[in-house]
Amino acid sequence: MDIQRRQLLRLAGGAAALPVLSRAAWAQAYPTRPVKIYVGYSAGGGVDITARLIGAWLSERMGQQFVVENKTGAATNIATEAMIRSAADGYTLLLTNAANAINATYYDKLNFDFIKDTAPVSPIMSVPFVMVVQPNAPYKSVPELIAYAKANPGKINCGTGGAGGPDHGSLELFKMLTGTNIVHVPYRGLAPAVQDLLGGTIQLVFSTIPAAISHIKAGKLRSLAVTTRARSSTMPDVPVVGDFVKGFESLQWYGLSAPKGTPAGVVAALNKEVRAALTDAKIKARIATLGGDPMSMTPAEFGKFVNDETDKWAKVIKVAGAKAK
């Protein structure tokens, strides 16, 4: 009986190990076919450009095509849900950005829970917003803008690329921390908001650096401050909002996420290659031209970062009473 029992235990142990071994071997072989990267915005914007930049790198490094597919609508929620509903095998990814953290509270009813239903893979970069106004505006600094806004409530109109986006979040955070009444004017994209600022229709924009830098250099717009904690390497002479507004920090960020349950080996392989990209001179130079700074983290660190961003924006949205219509 003892011999038979030992034989049965050996057989059972071997059978139990097979799924683990095959799963590990399968992860090591990844990828064996093209990989999709869903993008929640149309082609040509910062999210799309970042997806194509990292997709080209991964294609070269991993020996399979990483194909960008634009699934627009609902502030990235359509693309996000499509990724979450895909097989958790590493062949469908999402170019995650700050909107995913904001949407968790901004939308009352979503068919998914971004934190619970996704596996964080790796951040790619962060991009500050820059507060821009017209050169002849009666405020030439953040303290002067705050003083003007308090003396003239509702007189400053701030354009954004759309309700619920990270630039909208930046505005609501600024209003919350300064106690100012600034009117939100949402546009269908950041470009038309910047154009209306140039024309004087609105008075303020929290713009990405690439969308505003040529106008700033030409003297058509004035930069008051950038929204990140540290100064931007692209605009080192411009102060940060936090120098004048305690606790203010806001940024756009990009990363990769996968469906929950994606094998750890696949996540680790992708994370390794993304982090390798962030040390490459050409990739770093391209990120700099986009006004960004590389973000290198482990999957666990990226997961904590997304959690913290989601919690932060939840507080801002609740105070502002902002909700998707």
MARGU-826180 format. One line per field, with one value per residue (C-alpha): residue number from 1; y, x, z; residue in three letters. Coordinates in Angstrom, 2 decimals, always signed. Last residue first. Example, Ala and Ser with C-alpha at 12.3 -4.5 7.8 and 13.67 -1.06 7.14 Angstrom:
<sites>
k <- (2,1)
py <- (-1.06,-4.50)
px <- (+13.67,+12.30)
pz <- (+7.14,+7.80)
r <- (SER,ALA)
</sites>
This chain:
<sites>
k <- (325,324,323,322,321,320,319,318,317,316,315,314,313,312,311,310,309,308,307,306,305,304,303,302,301,300,299,298,297,296,295,294,293,292,291,290,289,288,287,286,285,284,283,282,281,280,279,278,277,276,275,274,273,272,271,270,269,268,267,266,265,264,263,262,261,260,259,258,257,256,255,254,253,252,251,250,249,248,247,246,245,244,243,242,241,240,239,238,237,236,235,234,233,232,231,230,229,228,227,226,225,224,223,222,221,220,219,218,217,216,215,214,213,212,211,210,209,208,207,206,205,204,203,202,201,200,199,198,197,196,195,194,193,192,191,190,189,188,187,186,185,184,183,182,181,180,179,178,177,176,175,174,173,172,171,170,169,168,167,166,165,164,163,162,161,160,159,158,157,156,155,154,153,152,151,150,149,148,147,146,145,144,143,142,141,140,139,138,137,136,135,134,133,132,131,130,129,128,127,126,125,124,123,122,121,120,119,118,117,116,115,114,113,112,111,110,109,108,107,106,105,104,103,102,101,100,99,98,97,96,95,94,93,92,91,90,89,88,87,86,85,84,83,82,81,80,79,78,77,76,75,74,73,72,71,70,69,68,67,66,65,64,63,62,61,60,59,58,57,56,55,54,53,52,51,50,49,48,47,46,45,44,43,42,41,40,39,38,37,36,35,34,33,32,31,30,29,28,27,26,25,24,23,22,21,20,19,18,17,16,15,14,13,12,11,10,9,8,7,6,5,4,3,2,1)
py <- (+64.08,+63.01,+64.35,+67.22,+68.01,+69.94,+68.42,+64.93,+65.37,+66.50,+63.66,+61.03,+62.60,+61.86,+58.31,+57.41,+58.91,+56.92,+53.68,+54.39,+54.95,+51.82,+49.76,+51.36,+50.36,+46.80,+46.60,+47.87,+51.51,+53.76,+57.01,+58.95,+62.74,+64.41,+67.55,+65.52,+66.46,+65.07,+61.71,+61.57,+62.27,+59.56,+57.08,+57.93,+57.67,+54.33,+54.20,+54.46,+51.70,+49.26,+50.06,+49.16,+45.92,+44.78,+45.68,+43.63,+40.57,+40.98,+41.24,+38.11,+36.21,+37.36,+35.76,+38.11,+37.57,+41.07,+42.39,+44.37,+47.88,+50.02,+53.53,+57.22,+60.16,+63.58,+65.63,+67.44,+68.64,+71.28,+70.70,+74.32,+76.78,+79.28,+77.12,+74.23,+75.87,+75.17,+77.85,+78.23,+78.53,+74.78,+74.52,+71.18,+69.71,+70.60,+71.96,+69.63,+68.87,+68.99,+71.64,+74.02,+77.76,+81.12,+80.59,+83.60,+83.11,+84.77,+85.47,+83.22,+80.91,+80.59,+79.93,+77.20,+75.72,+75.47,+72.12,+70.40,+71.54,+70.11,+72.94,+74.07,+76.89,+80.38,+83.50,+82.35,+84.01,+85.96,+84.67,+82.91,+81.38,+80.28,+78.55,+76.85,+75.48,+74.33,+72.33,+70.76,+68.52,+68.75,+71.72,+72.13,+75.63,+75.57,+78.87,+79.97,+80.71,+80.64,+78.95,+78.37,+74.64,+73.67,+75.91,+74.51,+70.93,+71.64,+73.13,+70.25,+67.75,+69.50,+69.11,+65.44,+64.88,+64.70,+67.32,+67.93,+69.41,+72.24,+75.96,+78.16,+81.18,+83.91,+86.34,+83.95,+85.67,+88.98,+89.90,+86.24,+85.54,+88.61,+87.60,+84.02,+85.28,+87.63,+84.77,+82.57,+85.21,+87.86,+88.75,+91.58,+89.51,+91.17,+88.07,+85.85,+83.02,+79.63,+77.25,+74.44,+70.79,+68.31,+65.09,+61.82,+58.85,+55.14,+53.47,+49.70,+46.58,+47.18,+44.27,+45.36,+44.47,+45.52,+48.99,+49.78,+48.60,+47.67,+48.27,+51.90,+53.78,+57.05,+58.36,+61.03,+58.69,+55.89,+58.19,+60.25,+57.36,+56.19,+59.78,+59.84,+57.47,+53.79,+52.60,+49.35,+45.83,+42.82,+39.85,+39.39,+36.30,+37.63,+37.23,+40.47,+41.96,+44.30,+45.54,+46.29,+47.99,+50.32,+51.15,+52.13,+53.98,+56.19,+59.47,+57.97,+57.49,+56.27,+52.80,+53.39,+50.18,+50.21,+47.03,+45.47,+43.31,+40.35,+39.87,+41.11,+43.93,+45.33,+45.09,+46.39,+49.52,+50.16,+49.75,+52.14,+54.95,+54.01,+54.05,+57.34,+58.98,+57.72,+59.04,+62.39,+62.95,+62.04,+59.19,+59.35,+58.57,+55.48,+53.61,+49.80,+48.06,+44.81,+42.10,+40.12,+36.38,+34.18,+36.70,+35.18,+32.00,+32.50,+32.93,+29.60,+27.86,+29.25,+28.21,+24.74,+24.34,+25.52,+23.41,+20.33,+20.67,+19.27,+16.18,+15.56,+15.88,+13.51,+10.91,+11.18,+10.94,+7.87,+6.19,+6.91,+5.46,+2.33,+1.82,+2.40,+0.00)
px <- (-23.79,-20.55,-20.27,-18.50,-19.60,-16.34,-15.76,-16.62,-14.46,-11.44,-11.73,-12.10,-9.16,-6.81,-8.09,-7.68,-4.18,-3.18,-4.53,-2.75,+0.55,+0.06,-0.43,+2.63,+4.70,+3.41,+4.10,+7.65,+8.32,+10.14,+8.44,+10.17,+9.60,+7.37,+7.19,+6.51,+9.97,+11.40,+9.70,+11.35,+14.77,+14.24,+13.24,+16.35,+18.69,+17.30,+16.90,+13.09,+12.97,+14.57,+11.78,+9.23,+11.09,+11.23,+7.59,+6.51,+8.43,+7.16,+3.53,+3.96,+5.56,+2.82,+0.21,-2.70,-5.32,-6.78,-6.73,-3.62,-2.35,+0.31,+1.28,+0.72,+0.58,-1.04,-0.16,-1.48,+0.12,-1.17,-0.52,+0.23,-0.67,+2.12,+5.21,+2.81,+1.88,+5.42,+7.76,+8.77,+12.51,+13.00,+10.50,+11.32,+12.88,+9.64,+9.91,+9.08,+5.70,+3.90,+1.38,+3.54,+3.38,+2.32,+3.09,+2.21,+0.74,+1.40,+5.05,+6.30,+7.96,+4.68,+2.73,+5.21,+5.01,+1.22,+0.06,+3.41,+3.33,-0.10,-2.48,-4.27,-6.07,-7.08,-8.87,-11.48,-12.73,-9.46,-8.44,-5.32,-7.44,-9.96,-7.16,-5.92,-9.42,-9.67,-6.42,-7.37,-10.12,-13.86,-14.14,-15.21,-15.63,-15.18,-15.86,-13.42,-14.74,-11.72,-11.27,-7.56,-7.29,-10.67,-10.34,-6.89,-8.11,-11.07,-8.81,-6.34,-9.21,-10.38,-6.83,-6.97,-10.15,-13.61,-15.20,-13.29,-10.07,-10.30,-11.09,-10.98,-13.28,-12.25,-15.03,-16.90,-15.69,-13.88,-11.98,-11.29,-10.27,-8.01,-6.24,-5.77,-4.43,-2.01,-0.76,-0.29,+1.72,+1.25,-2.36,-4.08,-3.89,-1.87,+0.25,-2.85,-2.97,-1.29,-1.15,+1.19,+0.23,+2.90,+3.52,+4.39,+5.97,+5.80,+4.10,+4.28,+2.12,-0.82,-3.27,-6.86,-10.31,-10.00,-8.53,-10.56,-13.85,-16.06,-19.45,-19.33,-22.09,-21.55,-18.82,-16.51,-15.45,-13.62,-13.33,-10.58,-8.13,-8.75,-8.43,-4.86,-3.68,-3.65,-2.54,-4.47,-3.26,-4.63,-2.37,-1.19,-3.29,-6.13,-8.68,-10.46,-13.31,-10.91,-9.43,-12.84,-13.89,-10.88,-11.35,-14.98,-14.17,-11.51,-13.43,-16.71,-15.49,-12.62,-11.31,-7.99,-6.07,-2.27,-0.53,+2.35,+3.96,+6.01,+9.75,+9.91,+12.46,+11.43,+7.71,+8.14,+9.91,+7.32,+4.51,+6.23,+6.22,+2.84,+1.19,+2.87,+1.66,-1.89,-1.96,-0.48,-2.89,-2.43,-4.90,-8.21,-8.50,-9.15,-6.08,-6.09,-2.74,-3.11,-0.43,+0.63,+1.45,+3.88,+4.51,+5.32,+7.45,+8.47,+4.81,+3.92,+6.76,+5.49,+1.91,+3.08,+5.06,+2.23,-0.37,+1.90,+2.81,-0.48,-0.08,+3.41,+2.28,-0.63,+1.66,+4.19,+1.40,-0.04,+3.37,+3.91,+0.49,+1.18,+4.49,+2.86,+0.00)
pz <- (-18.98,-17.28,-13.75,-12.03,-8.47,-8.00,-4.55,-5.84,-8.93,-6.90,-4.39,-7.11,-8.95,-6.07,-5.51,-9.19,-9.29,-6.19,-7.68,-10.99,-9.15,-7.06,-10.23,-11.82,-8.80,-9.01,-12.75,-12.14,-12.89,-15.40,-16.33,-19.12,-19.24,-21.79,-23.92,-27.05,-28.36,-25.11,-25.69,-29.12,-27.60,-24.98,-27.70,-29.73,-26.73,-25.51,-21.71,-21.84,-24.45,-21.98,-19.55,-22.22,-22.97,-19.34,-18.71,-21.71,-20.52,-16.95,-18.09,-20.21,-17.33,-14.97,-17.19,-18.05,-15.35,-15.50,-19.06,-20.04,-19.33,-21.00,-19.98,-20.63,-18.28,-18.34,-15.34,-12.33,-9.12,-6.73,-3.02,-2.17,-4.91,-5.67,-6.17,-6.88,-10.18,-11.42,-12.73,-16.42,-17.06,-17.55,-20.43,-22.10,-18.94,-17.18,-13.68,-10.81,-9.22,-12.55,-13.63,-15.62,-15.00,-16.46,-20.16,-22.32,-25.78,-29.17,-28.33,-31.14,-28.59,-26.69,-29.90,-30.89,-27.38,-27.16,-28.54,-27.86,-24.18,-23.37,-22.61,-19.46,-21.25,-20.15,-21.40,-23.90,-27.11,-27.36,-30.79,-29.50,-26.74,-29.38,-31.29,-28.11,-27.46,-31.09,-30.68,-27.33,-28.65,-29.09,-26.76,-23.13,-21.62,-17.83,-16.07,-13.36,-9.86,-7.56,-4.19,-4.88,-4.11,-5.57,-8.63,-9.43,-8.98,-11.25,-13.92,-13.80,-14.03,-17.19,-18.53,-17.51,-19.54,-18.02,-20.23,-23.43,-24.83,-22.34,-22.48,-19.40,-19.23,-16.78,-15.81,-13.50,-10.35,-11.02,-7.83,-7.05,-10.66,-10.74,-7.52,-8.78,-12.12,-10.33,-8.12,-11.24,-13.09,-15.79,-15.10,-17.02,-20.22,-23.02,-23.73,-23.93,-21.42,-21.03,-18.08,-19.11,-18.80,-17.89,-19.80,-18.08,-19.82,-20.48,-17.54,-17.37,-17.26,-14.93,-15.03,-15.54,-14.20,-10.56,-11.11,-14.22,-12.78,-15.72,-17.29,-16.22,-14.44,-12.62,-14.94,-13.48,-10.68,-12.52,-15.54,-13.88,-13.51,-17.08,-18.33,-16.99,-19.70,-20.64,-24.06,-23.87,-24.62,-26.50,-27.25,-23.68,-23.00,-20.87,-23.66,-24.50,-22.43,-20.62,-23.90,-25.43,-22.17,-22.30,-25.97,-25.41,-22.17,-23.79,-23.15,-24.38,-27.95,-30.08,-30.76,-32.56,-33.25,-32.92,-34.12,-32.20,-34.90,-33.74,-33.17,-29.58,-29.88,-33.26,-32.66,-29.10,-30.36,-33.08,-30.54,-28.11,-30.68,-32.13,-28.71,-27.81,-31.02,-30.37,-26.79,-27.83,-30.69,-34.36,-34.71,-32.85,-29.15,-27.04,-28.24,-28.31,-28.70,-30.63,-30.61,-33.68,-33.29,-31.32,-28.55,-26.14,-26.11,-22.47,-21.49,-23.14,-21.30,-18.01,-18.78,-19.86,-16.66,-14.43,-16.25,-16.01,-12.33,-11.06,-13.25,-11.91,-8.33,-8.91,-10.51,-7.69,-5.09,-6.82,-6.89,-3.19,-2.35,-4.37,-2.56,+0.83,+0.00)
r <- (LYS,ALA,LYS,ALA,GLY,ALA,VAL,LYS,ILE,VAL,LYS,ALA,TRP,LYS,ASP,THR,GLU,ASP,ASN,VAL,PHE,LYS,GLY,PHE,GLU,ALA,PRO,THR,MET,SER,MET,PRO,ASP,GLY,GLY,LEU,THR,ALA,ILE,ARG,ALA,LYS,ILE,LYS,ALA,ASP,THR,LEU,ALA,ALA,ARG,VAL,GLU,LYS,ASN,LEU,ALA,ALA,VAL,VAL,GLY,ALA,PRO,THR,GLY,LYS,PRO,ALA,SER,LEU,GLY,TYR,TRP,GLN,LEU,SER,GLU,PHE,GLY,LYS,VAL,PHE,ASP,GLY,VAL,VAL,PRO,VAL,ASP,PRO,MET,THR,SER,SER,ARG,ALA,ARG,THR,THR,VAL,ALA,LEU,SER,ARG,LEU,LYS,GLY,ALA,LYS,ILE,HIS,SER,ILE,ALA,ALA,PRO,ILE,THR,SER,PHE,VAL,LEU,GLN,ILE,THR,GLY,GLY,LEU,LEU,ASP,GLN,VAL,ALA,PRO,ALA,LEU,GLY,ARG,TYR,PRO,VAL,HIS,VAL,ILE,ASN,THR,GLY,THR,LEU,MET,LYS,PHE,LEU,GLU,LEU,SER,GLY,HIS,ASP,PRO,GLY,GLY,ALA,GLY,GLY,THR,GLY,CYS,ASN,ILE,LYS,GLY,PRO,ASN,ALA,LYS,ALA,TYR,ALA,ILE,LEU,GLU,PRO,VAL,SER,LYS,TYR,PRO,ALA,ASN,PRO,GLN,VAL,VAL,MET,VAL,PHE,PRO,VAL,SER,MET,ILE,PRO,SER,VAL,PRO,ALA,THR,ASP,LYS,ILE,PHE,ASP,PHE,ASN,LEU,LYS,ASP,TYR,TYR,THR,ALA,ASN,ILE,ALA,ASN,ALA,ALA,ASN,THR,LEU,LEU,LEU,THR,TYR,GLY,ASP,ALA,ALA,SER,ARG,ILE,MET,ALA,GLU,THR,ALA,ILE,ASN,THR,ALA,ALA,GLY,THR,LYS,ASN,GLU,VAL,VAL,PHE,GLN,GLN,GLY,MET,ARG,GLU,SER,LEU,TRP,ALA,GLY,ILE,LEU,ARG,ALA,THR,ILE,ASP,VAL,GLY,GLY,GLY,ALA,SER,TYR,GLY,VAL,TYR,ILE,LYS,VAL,PRO,ARG,THR,PRO,TYR,ALA,GLN,ALA,TRP,ALA,ALA,ARG,SER,LEU,VAL,PRO,LEU,ALA,ALA,ALA,GLY,GLY,ALA,LEU,ARG,LEU,LEU,GLN,ARG,ARG,GLN,ILE,ASP,MET)
</sites>
